């Protein structure tokens, strides 16, 4: 939404906002999600400070300044921006807000759980096999070129060792430092990291090589600029590899206890480690369905 | 620094600031570091938007609002905060700024490098052995209770399988969601993950168990609330384990291609994987000394 589309809104809009509770906040990202009442409706209000504009960085200007202290070469200051300058807050108002909206924006505590091969066989595998196939129909739509065909950056069509590379929907397809692609394999028997053995080294090496080639050819990324990883547990049970810019170091999806570096997976498979016999530890959100299943079975 | 220490600063202070270049910026964190000239001196100016105050979250109030658009239940708005409300920007002015200051706040491109056991033996190990021991004197000071003795949360004094647990200096010792401790082993022969074999499983298990105990007893953290990991490459070559709240998912130090989950390391050692024979892939900043050494040897 360009700023040219901005239209004035009566200042009264938020005057009657009555906070019920702060659903979540991230002081580092300067964001907060609020639940409240507005004119008789339940609403979710998402607040995020805007980033500095280029113009502001060129010439930082403040309506007032105050000093917080100083020590040697360090001076700490607070500044208030003048009115009419950069907007201070970007907001999203969801009105009316449903329970689903409320949950989506509520902080979820995370728990580390440890899954032995026995727990996988007795609890996790039966649970994932019971999931309706419809949940990954969207993946099959991509593989069958029914959807997003125009987005495909590379394809190896082999049904056993082939895969496609597409941009992740979260990426703006421009900013190199947040480059995010995904490789989805054609082999529908491979559900996750758990299914990988030495015979898959060839497939994974091909993905690694082609991901780098695509990122270089299509987006100009330099050698060594990619951090490729698999998730365990994944969001969907069809093997895929996340392809992220190496510079993108604050991405929550790339952290240990969730992400497994593709190079590490290949190295371990080559050393003879069979992921079917590994004990894998990962974090789950408190509202995760799998966490409930594991708890019910007495494993958490 | 409490707000009661604030003193007014002449608005003219930044008027003469002349930008040389933007050293770094993080749009998600709303931060920027600028290099410029101020009254004849080279200065570094660090800008970060402040977080919302509790009072503001209770009753979000704006001097003006404009609409960016709407779609179904979603409304996007920009708001300008009234003067006299929350400060919009927190700053640190470093004046005069040295080359070290400039480098510290300049973005560093990251490169993934792959280290085979042969590259370790021929390039990395000789390089780290040549590092002056003085670089880890501060670690020995902690282990010998010459420094930070009052901070020690737990100690197992065994010289082979013992360790101490201390809060990481980055942690405020209060906020559970950003809890950050570190376990430092007593055994000075263990430099990094590279040195670990099956015989160290006992040591690592003890660290894991005691880290959880300390986090529960001293800070009230719940079961399953910790993400423990080792870095490779580490910042210093004396074996230590990072102990982080599982909720702290945006920490750049916890990502794959750098961090190795302690549970995964234990599992692999138990499966008979010897870290001395692994191929390890990690990211290095473009100004890293080790990257230079690896490049010189023709390995990057």
Interface residues (C-beta under 8 A of the other chain):
Chain A: X1 X3 X5 X6 X7 X8 X9 X10 X11 X13 X14 X15 X17 X19 X22 X25 X26 X27 X28 X29 X30 X32 X34 X45 X47 X49 X50 X51 X52 X57 X58 X59 X60 X61 X62 X63 X64 X65 X66 X67 X68 X69 X73 X74 X75 X76 X77 X78 X79 X80 X81 X83 X84 X87 X88 X89 X90 X91 X92 X93 X94 X95 X96 X97 X101 X109 X110 X111 X112 X113 X114 X222 X223 X224 X225 X226 X227 X229 X246 X247 X249 X250 X251 X252 X254 X255 X256 X257 X259 X260 X261 X263 X264 X267 X268 X271 X273 X277 X278 X279 X280 X281 X283 X300
Chain B: X1 X3 X5 X6 X7 X8 X9 X10 X11 X13 X14 X15 X17 X19 X22 X25 X26 X27 X28 X29 X30 X32 X34 X45 X47 X49 X50 X51 X52 X57 X58 X59 X60 X61 X62 X63 X64 X65 X66 X67 X68 X69 X73 X74 X75 X76 X77 X78 X79 X80 X81 X83 X84 X87 X88 X89 X90 X91 X92 X93 X94 X95 X96 X97 X101 X109 X110 X111 X112 X113 X114 X222 X223 X224 X225 X226 X227 X229 X246 X247 X249 X250 X251 X252 X254 X255 X256 X257 X259 X260 X261 X263 X264 X267 X268 X271 X273 X277 X278 X279 X280 X281 X283 X300
